Amino acid sequence: MEQQSETFRISEGGERLDRVLADRLPDTSRAQVQRLIKTGDVTVNGRPSKPAYQVQSDDVISVRLPEELEPSVEPEAILLDTLYEDDCLLVVNKPAGMVVHPSYGHTGGTLVNALLAHAPEVADVGGLERAGVVHRLDKDTSGVLLVAKDEPTRAALQRQFKRHQVLKTYLALVEDRVEPREGVIEVPVGRDKRQRKRMAVVRDGRPASTMYRVIEYFPAHSLVEVRPHTGRTHQIRVHMAWLGYPVVGDIVYGRRRQPLLQGRHFLHASRITFEHPLTGEKMTFDAPLPPELMAVLSRLRSGR
């Protein structure tokens, strides 16, 4: 088995190389990342570097991962909820509980495994572990997700994301009555200094912006429409918790015991709008709330 390699270009400079790689490789610890840098398995613009190197905009970083870190990715005949498909792209409604990319604890049952069986050509789009996926949803977040079926489409969609031309809308049920009724949360998000698997609002984090608007109040909860302007890891969950209104069912950033909803959190990617990379047509796709989330709202509306 050959070593797994990843190469990517930096869009925003200013962070340490080891921090950038820890964010890009969430299943690899910072200590592992630093070892990879020190052993020469990481290059910046074709040259070895140091963990403390401050990355610059347009730096090209290449990483060679040892064989034991490489997950085996096989096609699996998993039924996909397809919202749209043509020769260029695929729009799917991801269920909660499904991991998007294979990782070292999730080598099967992922969206990528399903995509490789549904559209084998995606294996050549962005690498086998990416399989054409151009953005992510957390494991326990359901909803609409874009997949490119060829490399030009992936590049075009990534440019739209980078330029903030893709509009993503989420529905979240959060604790308590949100005040004010609408607003913008603009605080930086980065790795939690004490718990590396968590994100947090940190002074030296990456800029993050989230718009929210309450669409329905309940006695002790609020149903909120959320539009992230940036795409930081766990951004909506971190921002709403920081504001004092954690997402219902979020055991990482909210309450660990939640009688309303168990087994997932109430965060759903309900809509996405983008331009078709080939035709230029503006396209919008909606993913309906799954039954378990509809049941929670029905319970709240009935006062039970």
C-alpha positions as CSV (number, residue, x, y, z in Angstrom):
1,M,0.0,0.0,0.0
2,E,1.4,3.4,-1.0
3,Q,1.5,6.3,1.4
4,Q,-1.5,8.6,1.5
5,S,-0.7,12.1,0.3
6,E,-2.6,15.4,0.6
7,T,-1.8,18.7,-1.1
8,F,-3.7,21.9,-0.6
9,R,-3.3,25.6,-1.1
10,I,-3.6,28.1,1.7
11,S,-6.3,30.8,1.2
12,E,-5.7,32.8,4.4
13,G,-2.2,33.1,6.0
14,G,-1.1,34.0,9.5
15,E,-1.4,30.7,11.4
16,R,1.2,28.2,12.5
17,L,1.8,25.3,10.1
18,D,1.1,22.7,12.8
19,R,-2.2,24.4,13.7
20,V,-3.3,24.6,10.0
21,L,-2.5,20.9,9.6
22,A,-4.3,19.9,12.8
23,D,-7.4,21.7,11.5
24,R,-7.1,20.1,8.0
25,L,-6.4,16.6,9.5
26,P,-8.9,16.4,12.4
27,D,-8.2,12.7,13.0
28,T,-4.5,13.3,13.5
29,S,-3.3,14.8,16.8
30,R,-1.2,17.9,16.9
31,A,1.7,15.8,18.2
32,Q,1.4,13.5,15.2
33,V,1.4,16.5,12.9
34,Q,4.5,17.9,14.5
35,R,6.3,14.6,14.1
36,L,5.3,14.5,10.4
37,I,6.7,18.0,10.0
38,K,10.0,17.1,11.7
39,T,10.5,13.9,9.7
40,G,10.2,15.8,6.5
41,D,6.8,14.3,5.5
42,V,5.4,17.9,5.2
43,T,6.6,20.4,2.7
44,V,5.7,24.0,2.1
45,N,6.2,25.1,-1.5
46,G,8.3,21.9,-2.1
47,R,10.6,22.5,0.9
48,P,10.6,21.1,4.5
49,S,9.5,23.5,7.1
50,K,9.1,23.8,10.9
51,P,5.9,23.5,13.1
52,A,6.0,27.2,14.1
53,Y,6.2,28.4,10.5
54,Q,3.6,31.1,9.8
55,V,1.8,30.0,6.6
56,Q,1.3,32.6,3.9
57,S,-1.6,33.1,1.5
58,D,-1.1,30.8,-1.6
59,D,1.4,28.5,0.2
60,V,1.1,25.0,-1.2
61,I,1.4,22.4,1.6
62,S,1.9,18.7,0.9
63,V,1.6,16.0,3.5
64,R,2.7,12.3,3.4
65,L,0.8,10.2,5.9
66,P,2.2,6.8,7.1
67,E,0.4,3.7,5.9
68,E,-1.1,2.9,9.3
69,L,-3.0,6.2,9.1
70,E,-4.6,5.4,5.8
71,P,-8.1,4.1,6.0
72,S,-9.3,1.6,3.5
73,V,-12.2,3.1,1.4
74,E,-14.4,0.7,-0.4
75,P,-17.7,1.3,-2.3
76,E,-20.8,0.3,-0.3
77,A,-24.3,0.0,-1.6
78,I,-25.9,2.5,0.8
79,L,-29.1,4.1,-0.4
80,L,-28.7,7.9,-0.9
81,D,-31.5,10.4,-0.7
82,T,-30.7,12.2,-4.0
83,L,-32.2,15.7,-4.4
84,Y,-30.6,16.3,-7.8
85,E,-28.1,14.7,-10.2
86,D,-26.7,15.5,-13.6
87,D,-23.4,14.7,-15.4
88,C,-21.5,17.3,-13.3
89,L,-22.8,17.2,-9.8
90,L,-24.9,15.5,-7.2
91,V,-27.0,17.0,-4.4
92,V,-27.8,14.7,-1.5
93,N,-29.8,14.9,1.7
94,K,-27.4,13.4,4.3
95,P,-29.0,11.7,7.3
96,A,-27.9,12.3,10.9
97,G,-25.5,9.6,12.1
98,M,-23.6,9.3,8.8
99,V,-20.0,10.5,8.7
100,V,-19.1,12.3,5.5
101,H,-15.4,11.3,5.1
102,P,-13.8,8.1,6.2
103,S,-11.6,8.4,9.3
104,Y,-9.6,6.1,11.5
105,G,-12.7,5.2,13.6
106,H,-15.1,5.3,10.7
107,T,-13.8,3.4,7.7
108,G,-17.2,2.1,6.6
109,G,-20.8,3.4,6.3
110,T,-19.7,6.9,5.3
111,L,-21.1,9.1,2.7
112,V,-17.9,8.6,0.6
113,N,-18.4,4.8,0.7
114,A,-22.0,5.4,-0.6
115,L,-20.8,7.8,-3.3
116,L,-18.2,5.4,-4.6
117,A,-20.9,2.8,-5.2
118,H,-23.4,5.3,-6.6
119,A,-21.0,7.2,-8.9
120,P,-17.6,5.4,-9.2
121,E,-16.1,8.3,-11.2
122,V,-16.0,10.4,-8.0
123,A,-13.0,8.3,-6.9
124,D,-10.8,10.5,-9.1
125,V,-12.3,13.8,-7.8
126,G,-10.2,15.4,-5.1
127,G,-8.7,12.0,-4.0
128,L,-10.3,8.8,-2.9
129,E,-11.1,10.0,0.6
130,R,-12.8,13.2,-0.7
131,A,-14.7,11.5,-3.6
132,G,-16.0,14.8,-4.9
133,V,-17.4,16.2,-1.6
134,V,-16.8,19.9,-1.6
135,H,-18.0,20.8,1.9
136,R,-18.8,19.0,5.1
137,L,-21.6,18.4,7.6
138,D,-21.0,17.1,11.1
139,K,-21.9,13.4,11.7
140,D,-25.1,14.3,13.6
141,T,-26.1,17.2,11.3
142,S,-28.5,16.2,8.6
143,G,-29.3,17.9,5.3
144,V,-28.2,19.1,1.9
145,L,-24.7,18.5,0.7
146,L,-23.0,19.1,-2.7
147,V,-20.8,16.6,-4.5
148,A,-18.8,17.2,-7.7
149,K,-18.6,14.4,-10.2
150,D,-15.5,15.7,-12.1
151,E,-12.5,17.9,-11.2
152,P,-13.5,21.0,-13.1
153,T,-16.8,21.1,-11.3
154,R,-15.1,20.6,-7.9
155,A,-12.7,23.5,-8.6
156,A,-15.6,25.7,-9.7
157,L,-17.7,25.0,-6.7
158,Q,-14.7,25.5,-4.4
159,R,-14.2,28.9,-5.9
160,Q,-17.8,29.8,-5.2
161,F,-17.3,28.7,-1.5
162,K,-14.1,30.7,-1.2
163,R,-15.9,33.8,-2.6
164,H,-18.8,33.3,-0.3
165,Q,-21.1,32.9,-3.3
166,V,-22.8,29.7,-1.9
167,L,-25.7,30.5,0.4
168,K,-26.3,27.8,3.1
169,T,-29.3,27.9,5.4
170,Y,-29.7,25.8,8.5
171,L,-32.5,25.2,10.9
172,A,-31.6,24.8,14.6
173,L,-33.6,24.4,17.7
174,V,-31.8,26.0,20.6
175,E,-32.2,26.3,24.3
176,D,-34.1,29.2,25.8
177,R,-35.7,32.2,24.0
178,V,-33.1,33.9,21.8
179,E,-32.8,37.7,22.2
180,P,-32.5,39.8,20.2
181,R,-34.7,38.0,17.6
182,E,-32.1,38.4,14.9
183,G,-28.4,39.3,14.7
184,V,-24.9,38.5,13.5
185,I,-22.4,36.6,15.6
186,E,-18.8,37.6,14.6
187,V,-16.2,36.0,17.0
188,P,-13.2,33.9,15.9
189,V,-13.3,30.1,16.1
190,G,-10.4,27.8,16.7
191,R,-9.3,24.6,18.5
192,D,-10.1,24.5,22.2
193,K,-6.8,25.0,24.1
194,R,-7.8,22.4,26.7
195,Q,-9.7,19.8,24.6
196,R,-8.3,19.4,21.1
197,K,-11.3,17.6,19.7
198,R,-13.5,20.6,20.5
199,M,-13.7,23.9,18.9
200,A,-14.2,27.2,20.8
201,V,-14.3,30.9,20.6
202,V,-10.7,31.8,20.9
203,R,-8.9,35.2,20.5
204,D,-6.4,33.8,18.0
205,G,-9.0,31.7,16.1
206,R,-10.0,32.1,12.5
207,P,-12.6,34.9,11.7
208,A,-16.2,33.5,11.7
209,S,-19.5,35.1,11.0
210,T,-23.0,33.6,11.5
211,M,-26.3,35.3,10.8
212,Y,-29.4,34.1,12.8
213,R,-33.1,34.8,12.8
214,V,-35.7,33.4,15.2
215,I,-38.6,32.0,13.2
216,E,-40.6,30.5,16.1
217,Y,-40.6,30.8,19.9
218,F,-41.5,28.2,22.4
219,P,-41.7,28.6,26.2
220,A,-38.1,27.4,26.7
221,H,-36.7,27.0,23.2
222,S,-36.3,28.9,19.9
223,L,-36.4,27.6,16.3
224,V,-33.7,29.6,14.5
225,E,-32.8,30.0,10.8
226,V,-29.0,30.3,10.6
227,R,-26.8,31.3,7.7
228,P,-23.0,30.9,8.2
229,H,-21.0,33.4,6.1
230,T,-17.8,31.4,6.8
231,G,-17.3,27.7,7.1
232,R,-15.4,26.9,10.3
233,T,-15.5,23.5,11.9
234,H,-18.6,23.3,14.2
235,Q,-19.2,27.0,13.6
236,I,-22.9,27.2,14.2
237,R,-22.8,25.0,17.3
238,V,-19.9,27.0,18.8
239,H,-21.4,30.4,18.0
240,M,-24.9,29.6,19.3
241,A,-23.4,28.1,22.5
242,W,-21.2,31.1,23.0
243,L,-24.2,33.4,22.6
244,G,-25.9,31.4,25.4
245,Y,-28.3,29.3,23.3
246,P,-26.8,25.9,22.6
247,V,-28.3,23.6,20.0
248,V,-30.8,21.1,21.5
249,G,-29.2,17.6,21.7
250,D,-25.6,18.9,21.4
251,I,-23.8,17.0,24.1
252,V,-20.4,18.6,23.1
253,Y,-21.3,22.3,23.4
254,G,-24.6,22.1,25.1
255,R,-26.4,20.1,27.8
256,R,-25.3,16.5,28.2
257,R,-28.8,15.3,29.1
258,Q,-31.6,16.3,26.8
259,P,-35.1,14.7,27.2
260,L,-36.4,16.3,23.9
261,L,-33.9,14.7,21.5
262,Q,-31.4,11.9,21.9
263,G,-28.9,10.3,19.5
264,R,-28.4,13.5,17.5
265,H,-28.6,17.3,17.7
266,F,-31.3,19.6,16.2
267,L,-29.2,21.1,13.4
268,H,-30.3,20.6,9.8
269,A,-28.9,22.0,6.6
270,S,-32.2,22.9,5.0
271,R,-31.2,24.8,1.9
272,I,-28.3,25.5,-0.4
273,T,-28.1,28.0,-3.3
274,F,-25.3,28.1,-5.8
275,E,-24.5,28.7,-9.5
276,H,-24.3,25.6,-11.7
277,P,-20.6,25.4,-12.7
278,L,-21.5,24.5,-16.4
279,T,-24.6,26.5,-17.2
280,G,-24.3,29.4,-14.7
281,E,-27.9,28.9,-13.7
282,K,-28.7,29.8,-10.0
283,M,-29.9,26.6,-8.3
284,T,-31.6,26.2,-5.0
285,F,-32.3,22.8,-3.2
286,D,-34.2,22.2,-0.1
287,A,-34.0,19.2,2.3
288,P,-37.1,18.7,4.4
289,L,-36.7,18.3,8.2
290,P,-36.4,14.6,9.0
291,P,-39.2,12.9,10.9
292,E,-37.4,12.9,14.3
293,L,-36.9,16.6,14.2
294,M,-40.5,17.2,13.0
295,A,-41.7,15.1,16.0
296,V,-39.8,17.4,18.4
297,L,-41.5,20.5,16.9
298,S,-44.9,18.8,17.1
299,R,-44.3,18.0,20.7
300,L,-43.3,21.6,21.5
301,R,-46.3,23.0,19.6
302,S,-48.7,20.8,21.4
303,G,-47.3,21.8,24.8
304,R,-46.4,18.2,25.7
